[in-house]
Amino acid sequence: MMGDSRVIVVLTTTATEADASRVSRVLIDEGLAACVQRVPISSTYVWDGRAEEAKEHLLIVKTLSERGAEVDKRIHELSTYDVPEVVTLEATSVGAAYDAWLRSVCRDPRRH
């Protein structure tokens, strides 16, 4: 139900800046997110039983819980990774003006 929707932040990573830009634009263009921030990062992780290091791009996706399943699905469809990262965090505090803007964009992206 829309009235119960919470602001969430979805974290995901891509291998390249081009992938980060493409995923960000799809999420924005499809009205699934109000904002996607892209940050170059260095990651250390375990893959196939070995510690690995890689340059990646972290996407910080701001959206509503009612859009969460759609965001997850699109990230999995667009990702080049075998196991795409999709970590969802619920915002515990959001400024009133930002909250209103985010809600209006995620519910009707043509308005802004």
C-alpha positions, -999 to +999 in steps of 0.1 A: +000+000+000+015+034-010+007+051+023+029+025+042+058+029+018+092+036+034+122+054+020+149+028+012+185+029+000+196+001-023+233-006-027+247-024-057+280-025-076+291-026-112+324-035-128+327-004-150+317+033-151+298+026-183+277-001-165+271+022-136+259+049-158+236+025-178+221+009-147+216+044-131+198+058-162+175+028-165+164+031-129+158+068-132+142+066-167+118+039-156+108+058-125+122+032-101+145+056-083+145+093-075+183+095-074+213+072-080+247+082-069+278+065-084+311+062-064+343+046-076+355+021-049+381-006-043+366-039-031+381-068-013+359-100-013+359-138-014+352-154-047+357-191-055+374-195-021+400-169-027+404-133-016+401-110-046+405-072-051+388-052-077+380-016-088+342-012-089+315+014-089+291+016-060+255+027-068+235+042-040+199+040-051+172+062-033+137+049-037+106+037-019+099+002-004+070-002-029+096+000-057+121-023-040+112-056-057+112-038-091+146-022-084+160-056-074+146-073-105+161-046-129+195-047-112+196-085-117+185-081-153+211-054-160+241-067-140+271-082-157+280-101-124+272-137-118+259-127-083+247-091-084+249-072-051+215-059-039+215-048-003+185-028+009+186-005+039+156+013+054+161+049+061+154+057+098+153+095+093+147+115+061+143+153+059+108+164+052+115+182+019+137+154+005+111+128+016+083+147-003+105+151-034+116+115-034+080+102-030+067+125-057+094+114-082+090+076-075+053+078-078+052+100-109+086+106-125+072+129-151+064+155-124+101+165-119 
